Amino acid sequence: CVFESKSDTEIVLQSYIRDGEGCLARLTGMFAFAVWDSVEQELFLARDPFGIKPLYYQNRGDCFAFASEIKALVATDRHRGKMHGPGIADYLTFQYTLGDKTFFENVRKLMPGHCMRVRADGSIRIREYWKPRFDKVDDGEEKAARTVRELVRESVKNNLHAGVPLGFTLS
């Protein structure tokens, strides 16, 4: 691929053009994105496995909207932010809304590690593309320490590639 900028956005787009939904298997880090697939006549949306980047959506039947912030959706809603009792109850109980709920009746969040296809006819399909593995490994403390050290090194190395200045903290 020939890129016109140093933006990682171009990489995501070219990866989607080449591999479709399969691009998600190779993306690492935090992301939430949407791509209009003119060939398939559908909107493809995806959110990173840990949900670091938010992605909210509204399906009002005649209109589908999405944004990285709820206030953008509420501002365009005919019902102007009608409150969603179960979402508020979740937050008051857990300081988090469970599942795809939000504070607003017509606004949902795309769950971490999920992707969504919205067809031009209005049909929606949501799929979980990633979930954590909880394999029990008993390799001893030394090997576990080496593995963690290598994973941290790899993570730092992968995150040093950026088109903007970097800073980090570790606690």
C-alpha positions in Angstrom: 0.0 0.0 0.0 1.1 3.5 -0.6 0.1 5.9 2.2 -0.4 9.6 1.9 0.1 10.5 5.5 1.6 9.0 8.7 -1.8 8.4 10.2 -2.7 5.0 11.5 -6.2 5.6 10.1 -4.9 4.8 6.6 -3.6 1.5 7.9 -7.0 0.5 9.3 -8.7 1.4 6.1 -6.3 -0.4 3.8 -6.4 -3.4 6.1 -10.2 -3.4 5.9 -10.2 -3.1 2.2 -7.8 -6.0 1.9 -9.2 -8.4 4.6 -12.7 -7.1 5.5 -13.7 -8.1 9.0 -10.6 -10.3 9.1 -8.5 -7.2 9.7 -9.6 -7.2 13.3 -7.4 -10.3 14.0 -4.3 -8.2 13.3 -5.2 -4.9 14.9 -3.7 -4.3 18.4 -4.2 -1.4 20.7 -7.1 0.9 21.3 -9.5 1.7 18.5 -13.1 2.3 17.5 -13.9 2.8 13.9 -16.5 2.7 11.2 -16.1 2.0 7.4 -18.7 2.4 4.8 -18.4 -0.6 2.5 -19.8 0.6 -0.8 -19.5 -2.9 -2.4 -21.5 -4.6 0.3 -23.7 -1.6 0.9 -23.1 -1.7 4.6 -21.5 0.1 7.5 -18.9 -1.8 9.4 -18.1 -0.7 13.0 -15.7 -2.2 15.5 -14.4 -1.6 18.9 -11.1 -2.7 20.5 -11.1 -5.8 22.6 -10.9 -4.0 26.0 -13.2 -1.2 25.1 -10.7 1.6 25.7 -12.2 3.7 22.9 -16.0 4.2 23.2 -18.5 3.6 20.4 -22.1 4.5 20.9 -25.0 4.1 18.4 -28.7 4.8 17.9 -31.1 2.9 15.7 -34.2 4.9 15.2 -35.6 2.7 12.4 -35.4 5.3 9.7 -31.9 6.5 10.8 -28.8 4.9 12.2 -26.3 7.1 13.9 -23.0 6.5 15.8 -20.4 8.5 17.7 -17.6 8.3 20.1 -19.6 10.4 22.6 -23.2 10.1 23.7 -23.8 13.8 23.7 -23.4 13.8 19.9 -26.3 11.3 19.6 -28.5 12.9 22.2 -28.2 16.2 20.4 -29.7 14.7 17.2 -32.4 12.6 18.9 -36.0 13.6 18.5 -36.7 12.4 22.0 -33.8 14.6 23.3 -32.2 12.2 25.7 -35.1 10.3 27.3 -33.5 8.7 30.4 -33.2 4.9 30.5 -34.0 3.6 34.1 -32.2 0.3 33.9 -28.9 2.0 32.7 -29.2 4.5 35.5 -29.9 1.8 38.1 -26.8 -0.2 36.8 -24.6 2.9 37.3 -25.9 3.7 40.8 -25.3 0.1 41.8 -22.0 -0.7 40.0 -20.7 2.7 38.9 -20.9 1.2 35.4 -23.7 0.3 33.0 -23.9 -3.4 32.2 -24.0 -4.8 28.7 -24.9 -2.4 26.0 -27.0 -0.1 28.2 -26.4 3.6 28.6 -28.2 6.4 30.6 -30.3 7.1 27.5 -33.2 5.0 26.2 -32.3 5.1 22.5 -28.5 5.0 22.9 -26.5 1.7 23.1 -22.8 1.0 23.3 -21.0 -1.4 21.1 -19.4 -3.8 23.5 -15.6 -4.3 23.7 -14.4 -6.9 21.3 -17.5 -6.7 19.1 -18.1 -5.6 15.6 -21.3 -4.6 13.9 -22.7 -4.5 10.4 -25.5 -2.2 9.4 -26.9 -2.9 6.0 -28.5 -0.3 3.8 -31.9 -2.0 4.4 -31.6 -1.2 8.1 -30.7 -4.7 9.3 -28.1 -5.0 12.0 -25.8 -7.8 12.9 -23.5 -7.7 16.0 -20.8 -10.3 16.5 -18.2 -10.8 19.3 -14.8 -11.2 17.5 -12.6 -11.4 20.6 -12.8 -12.7 24.1 -10.1 -13.2 26.8 -8.7 -16.6 27.4 -8.2 -17.9 30.9 -5.9 -20.9 30.4 -4.4 -22.3 33.5 -0.7 -22.5 33.1 1.6 -23.8 35.8 5.1 -23.2 34.4 6.6 -22.0 37.7 7.4 -18.5 38.9 10.6 -17.9 36.9 9.0 -18.8 33.6 5.9 -16.7 34.4 8.2 -13.7 35.3 10.1 -14.1 32.0 6.8 -14.3 30.1 5.4 -11.2 31.7 8.7 -9.3 31.1 8.6 -10.3 27.4 5.0 -9.3 27.0 5.6 -5.9 28.6 8.7 -5.4 26.3 6.6 -6.3 23.3 3.8 -4.1 24.3 6.1 -1.1 24.8 7.9 -1.8 21.5 4.5 -1.9 19.7 3.3 1.3 21.2 6.4 3.3 20.4 5.3 3.7 16.8 3.2 6.8 16.6 2.8 9.8 14.4 2.7 12.1 17.4 4.9 12.7 20.5 4.6 10.0 23.1 4.5 10.0 26.9 3.7 7.2 29.3 3.4 6.3 33.0 3.6 2.9 34.7 2.2 2.3 38.1 
